[in-house]
Amino acid sequence: MSYRPEAENIIIVKDLVKKFGSFTANDHLNFEVKKGEIFGFLGANGAGKTTAIRILCGLSYPTSGKLNVGGFDIYNEREKIKRNIGYMSQKFSLYDDLTVFENIRFYAGIYGLRKKVIDKRAADLMHKLDMKEARDKLIRDIPLGWKQKLAFSVAIIHDPKIVFLDEPTGGVDPVTRRQFWDMIFEASRKGITVFVTTHYMDEAEYCDRVSIMVDGKIAALDTPDNLKKHYGAGSMNEVFLKLARVKVE
Amino acid sequence: MPAIIVEHIAKHFARVKALNDISFSVEKGELFGFIGPDGAGKTTLFRILTTLLIPDEGKALVNGLDVVKDFRKIRQDIGYMPGRFSLYTDLSVEENLNFYATVFGTTVAENYELIRDIYIQIEPFKKRKAGKLSGGMKQKLALSCALIHKPSVLILDEPTTGVDAVSRLEFWEMLKRLQKSGITIVVATPYMDEASLCDRVALIQAGKLMTISTPSEVIKTYPWKLFSIKSDDIFSLLNDLRAYPGMHTVFAFGQAAHVSFKEGLGDEESMKKYLQGKGHSGITISPAVANIEDCFMELMI
């Protein structure tokens, strides 16, 4: 955990441009993410975050630019990228009509883990999340907080180099939201790089570094402390409002 | 007479007790917030108030009208913005607004004053299909449509969920202006920071009301001594504080940890020594005032 300038770059983005017709969703993005860092990727709705994340995950090609994710080239090695990353969003994460165990088995299977490993990791997870009695329950029958924690655990079940979290905590109660961040800290400690978007500005403060996108461009990128100093703000919420308020929809 | 009176409402679904003995009232012209996470029962309650769902037990009145018996009359009096975007995605902005006005037997021109501030922001896109709007614009159109028949009570189910901090702020500014025109507003949100913008709030969790009060009263009732503590390593700080003797709760708040102690316990000097002993640097410890989120979590645990 923590941002170390000398650490290895796990994500390199150079002059990323993505256009949809005449609309430029990503306008010359330039940034690097360090190994093990918790990188907050913030921006107003429509600023271009999802577009950039889809490109970084190998789901969409950029219009131009050089990108490397986890040591792999975004144009030629997309399948390798997909195998080395995890992804979780609030909107979709687990299958409602499969049980807890079936979801774990499904995701671990997709990433090519063997049956023995899957059984072991599933058992470890049930223990760690204190969910043993829920193992054979359908996802739709377990509380939202459990789902979120399980979804995150499943997203990193294959020990990816990077995990992308797209608004992972939307709508969750405040206690669960904090337990979720404990899990993020822990993953980061283990060396997994965390790339996260959120609308909760207190969560921006948990990140090692934060970038703020405005109208397709990165308007600021630094540690939360430096951003607050630079913008003379008491909180990340103020920083965000200062930068993003001038947008036009 | 209050705009909304709810007495002992309960609602069960096959697997869950969604609402459990809920009672409250909302005064005319009040801005009343339901604060709680997903699954707390906010939507079920709102669907009962908007006559879309019949309660198993209890009674609810809107403007003195019963939600079960007088549902037709209530529907004329209320504006409802559901949590999920529910306008016609293949109609344009303008067509949606005209449609809702016509359904309620009015015209856009007749009540334009009420929505002008909001609608003016999406008017440049009035020919665009609603399905092609950005999140913030959809939200403004949905609010315009909910207001176009000049309702006396406006019910908004999580209008700011998934919305960025800037748009959230702007949305609340719009609500404040609407309140000035005399409309009673009931709004649900999972964002604790929005509680302070309401006249009164109900904190709701797992189908039960935990408290109803003004935001400042909620904060005053926080019972424990609270500290805000920082060090250079928040993750270790949280873990070490959880192991600290006598502590009641430890929760992260941005770069600081909020630590509470039951009466008599917790002093700054011993905590500082303890953290130094654990190898922490950059330690700051200061007394903190609880916010709504501290209170909510205290009521939850």
Interface residues (C-beta under 8 A of the other chain):
Chain A: M1 S2 G43 A44 N45 G46 A47 Q90 D141 P143 L144 G145 E167 G170 G171 V172 D173 P174 V175 T176 R178 W181 D182 F185 E186 R189 H199 Y200 M201 D202 E205 Y206 P224 D225 S235 M236 N237 F240 L241 A244 R245 K247 E249
Chain B: R15 G36 P37 D38 G39 A40 Q121 S134 G135 G136 M137 E158 T161 G162 V163 D164 A165 V166 S167 R168 L169 P190 Y191 M192 D193 Q205 D233 I234 F235 L238 F251 A252 F253 G254 Q255 E293 F296 M297 M300 I301
